[in-house]
């Protein structure tokens, strides 16, 4: 029974190791594809006709769009960045066709959350934004749900923000503005963090290593059992 059970565990460990190898290949391909999108020339952000087709393959696409900011409809989303804690400033941009796109204009520290403290950055009139297309972040952050009643936001949930601000015809994505300086220095754009954890090789080595150790233990036990059988045969039956 030991041999059968150990054999099944060995097969499972090999399967887990192989699965991690396959996951690593997939992750490396994902990283390469995202890197290509980020560094490609900017293309027009998807318009209403293309919204139904926006999906994971569009994440981090380098895009540009033009329009007018609705500064009175901005939303502050809590953020932790390399500059410390504060807020992302999400402002609707109305394009010439009337559609809206939420633009993450960048980061402001907690003591500058009031638009009056960063008035030069409240850009008026036609403007062009270049940045990265991001997919909506529904519901909230880990253990912290967005609170529409108290206007507390922990994730960039496009649909919920649009509903809270009374916005219609809003793109199902938002755009992280690039590092182009804003008047007055705030908000600070270009702080998008692109990181895909890739520990699959470590996991694969772990599973394969456990399989190897189990195989060694099986060989040791089986050889030990055979040695005892041989020893018993050599000694022969005991006589009283």
C-alpha positions as CSV (number, residue, x, y, z in Angstrom):
1,X,0.0,0.0,0.0
2,X,2.9,2.3,0.8
3,X,4.2,2.0,-2.7
4,X,0.9,2.7,-4.4
5,X,0.2,5.8,-2.2
6,X,3.7,7.1,-2.6
7,X,3.5,6.6,-6.4
8,X,0.3,8.6,-6.5
9,X,1.9,11.4,-4.5
10,X,4.9,11.3,-6.8
11,X,2.7,11.7,-9.9
12,X,0.9,14.6,-8.3
13,X,4.1,16.4,-7.3
14,X,5.4,16.0,-10.9
15,X,2.1,17.4,-12.2
16,X,2.3,20.4,-10.0
17,X,5.9,21.1,-11.0
18,X,5.0,20.8,-14.7
19,X,2.0,23.1,-14.2
20,X,4.3,25.8,-12.7
21,X,6.7,25.5,-15.6
22,X,3.7,26.1,-17.9
23,X,2.5,29.0,-15.8
24,X,6.0,30.5,-16.0
25,X,6.0,30.4,-19.8
26,X,2.5,32.0,-19.8
27,X,3.7,34.7,-17.4
28,X,6.8,35.5,-19.4
29,X,4.7,35.8,-22.5
30,X,2.3,38.1,-20.7
31,X,5.1,40.4,-19.5
32,X,6.6,40.6,-23.0
33,X,3.2,41.5,-24.5
34,X,2.5,44.2,-21.9
35,X,6.0,45.6,-22.3
36,X,5.4,45.8,-26.0
37,X,2.1,47.7,-25.5
38,X,3.6,50.1,-23.0
39,X,6.5,51.1,-25.3
40,X,4.6,51.1,-28.6
41,X,3.6,54.5,-30.1
42,X,0.4,56.0,-28.7
43,X,-2.8,55.1,-30.5
44,X,-6.2,56.7,-30.2
45,X,-8.1,55.5,-27.1
46,X,-11.0,53.2,-28.0
47,X,-14.2,55.1,-28.8
48,X,-17.8,54.0,-28.0
49,X,-18.0,51.7,-31.0
50,X,-15.0,49.7,-29.6
51,X,-15.9,49.7,-25.9
52,X,-17.6,46.3,-26.0
53,X,-14.4,44.7,-27.2
54,X,-12.1,46.3,-24.6
55,X,-10.6,43.5,-22.5
56,X,-7.4,42.2,-20.9
57,X,-5.5,42.3,-24.1
58,X,-5.9,46.1,-24.1
59,X,-4.5,46.6,-20.5
60,X,-1.5,49.0,-20.4
61,X,-2.0,50.0,-24.1
62,X,-0.3,53.3,-24.9
63,X,-3.1,55.6,-25.9
64,X,-3.9,59.3,-26.4
65,X,-7.1,61.2,-26.3
66,X,-8.3,64.8,-26.5
67,X,-11.1,66.7,-24.8
68,X,-12.1,68.9,-21.9
69,X,-11.7,68.0,-18.3
70,X,-14.8,68.2,-16.1
71,X,-12.8,69.4,-13.1
72,X,-15.9,69.8,-10.9
73,X,-16.6,66.0,-11.2
74,X,-13.2,64.7,-10.1
75,X,-12.9,61.8,-7.7
76,X,-10.1,61.1,-5.2
77,X,-9.1,57.5,-4.8
78,X,-6.8,56.6,-2.0
79,X,-3.3,55.7,-3.1
80,X,0.1,54.5,-1.8
81,X,2.9,55.4,-4.1
82,X,6.7,55.9,-4.1
83,X,5.9,59.5,-3.0
84,X,4.0,58.2,0.0
85,X,0.3,58.1,0.8
86,X,-2.3,60.3,-0.8
87,X,-4.8,60.2,-3.6
88,X,-5.2,59.5,-7.3
89,X,-7.1,62.3,-9.0
90,X,-9.6,60.8,-11.5
91,X,-11.2,63.4,-13.7
92,X,-13.7,62.8,-16.6
93,X,-12.5,64.0,-20.0
94,X,-15.3,64.9,-22.4
95,X,-14.3,64.2,-26.0
96,X,-15.7,65.9,-29.1
97,X,-18.2,63.1,-29.7
98,X,-19.7,63.7,-26.2
99,X,-18.3,60.5,-24.7
100,X,-16.4,60.5,-21.4
101,X,-13.2,58.8,-20.3
102,X,-12.0,58.8,-16.7
103,X,-8.4,60.0,-16.6
104,X,-6.2,59.3,-13.6
105,X,-4.3,62.6,-13.8
106,X,-1.9,61.4,-11.2
107,X,-1.1,61.6,-7.5
108,X,-1.6,64.4,-4.9
109,X,-0.5,64.2,-1.2
110,X,-3.2,64.2,1.5
111,X,-2.8,67.9,2.3
112,X,-3.5,68.8,-1.3
113,X,-6.7,66.9,-1.8
114,X,-8.7,70.2,-2.0
115,X,-8.7,71.4,-5.6
116,X,-8.3,74.9,-4.3
117,X,-4.8,74.1,-3.1
118,X,-3.7,73.0,-6.6
119,X,-5.8,75.4,-8.7
120,X,-3.1,75.8,-11.5
121,X,-3.4,72.1,-12.2
122,X,-7.2,72.4,-12.9
123,X,-6.6,72.5,-16.7
124,X,-9.4,74.3,-18.6
125,X,-10.2,74.1,-22.3
126,X,-9.2,71.6,-24.9
127,X,-6.2,69.4,-23.9
128,X,-4.6,66.2,-25.0
129,X,-3.6,63.3,-22.7
130,X,-1.2,60.5,-23.3
131,X,-1.0,57.5,-21.0
132,X,-1.8,53.9,-20.4
133,X,-5.2,52.3,-20.8
134,X,-6.2,50.5,-17.5
135,X,-9.1,48.2,-16.8
136,X,-11.7,49.1,-14.3
137,X,-11.1,48.0,-10.6
138,X,-14.6,47.0,-9.4
139,X,-15.8,47.1,-5.8
140,X,-12.7,48.2,-3.9
141,X,-9.4,47.1,-2.5
142,X,-8.5,44.1,-0.4
143,X,-10.6,44.3,2.8
144,X,-11.7,47.8,1.9
145,X,-14.9,48.3,-0.2
146,X,-15.7,51.6,-1.9
147,X,-18.1,53.6,0.1
148,X,-20.3,55.6,-2.3
149,X,-22.3,57.2,0.6
150,X,-19.3,58.8,2.2
151,X,-17.5,59.3,-1.1
152,X,-14.6,57.1,0.0
153,X,-12.8,55.3,-2.8
154,X,-10.2,52.6,-2.6
155,X,-10.2,51.4,-6.2
156,X,-10.8,52.9,-9.6
157,X,-14.2,51.4,-10.2
158,X,-15.3,53.2,-13.4
159,X,-19.0,52.2,-13.3
160,X,-19.4,53.1,-9.7
161,X,-17.6,56.4,-10.0
162,X,-19.6,57.3,-13.0
163,X,-22.9,56.5,-11.2
164,X,-21.8,58.5,-8.1
165,X,-21.0,61.5,-10.3
166,X,-24.0,61.3,-12.5
167,X,-22.0,60.6,-15.6
168,X,-23.3,58.8,-18.7
169,X,-21.7,57.4,-21.8
170,X,-18.5,56.7,-19.9
171,X,-15.8,54.4,-21.3
172,X,-15.4,51.1,-19.4
173,X,-11.8,51.8,-18.8
174,X,-9.7,54.6,-17.4
175,X,-6.4,56.1,-18.5
176,X,-3.3,56.6,-16.4
177,X,-1.8,59.9,-17.5
178,X,1.9,59.9,-18.3
179,X,4.6,61.9,-16.6
180,X,4.0,65.1,-18.6
181,X,4.1,67.9,-15.9
182,X,0.8,69.5,-15.0
183,X,0.7,73.3,-14.3
184,X,1.7,73.9,-10.7
185,X,3.3,70.5,-10.5
186,X,0.1,68.6,-9.4
187,X,-1.2,66.1,-9.9
188,X,1.9,64.0,-10.6
189,X,1.4,61.6,-13.4
190,X,3.5,58.7,-14.7
191,X,3.4,56.7,-11.5
192,X,1.8,53.6,-13.0
193,X,3.4,50.5,-11.4
194,X,3.6,47.5,-13.8
195,X,4.6,44.4,-11.9
196,X,3.6,40.8,-12.4
197,X,4.9,38.4,-9.7
198,X,6.8,35.6,-11.3
199,X,7.8,33.0,-8.7
200,X,6.8,30.0,-10.8
201,X,10.3,28.8,-11.3
202,X,10.8,28.6,-7.5
203,X,7.6,26.8,-7.1
204,X,8.5,24.4,-9.9
205,X,11.8,23.6,-8.3
206,X,10.1,23.1,-5.0
207,X,7.6,20.6,-6.4
208,X,10.2,18.7,-8.4
209,X,12.5,18.7,-5.5
210,X,9.8,17.1,-3.3
211,X,9.1,14.6,-6.0
212,X,12.8,13.7,-6.1
213,X,13.0,13.3,-2.3
214,X,9.9,11.1,-2.3
215,X,11.4,9.0,-5.1
216,X,14.6,8.6,-3.0
217,X,12.6,7.6,0.0
218,X,10.7,5.0,-2.0
219,X,13.9,3.5,-3.3
220,X,15.4,3.4,0.2
221,X,12.3,1.7,1.7
222,X,12.0,-0.8,-1.2
223,X,15.7,-1.7,-1.0
224,X,15.5,-2.0,2.7
225,X,12.6,-4.4,2.4
226,X,14.4,-6.5,-0.2
227,X,17.5,-6.6,2.0
228,X,15.5,-8.0,4.9
229,X,13.9,-10.6,2.7
230,X,17.3,-11.7,1.4
231,X,18.7,-11.8,4.9
232,X,15.8,-14.0,6.0
233,X,16.3,-16.4,3.1
234,X,20.0,-16.7,3.9
235,X,19.4,-17.4,7.6
236,X,16.7,-19.8,6.9
237,X,13.9,-20.7,9.2
238,X,14.7,-20.7,12.9
239,X,14.6,-24.0,14.7
240,X,13.5,-24.4,18.3
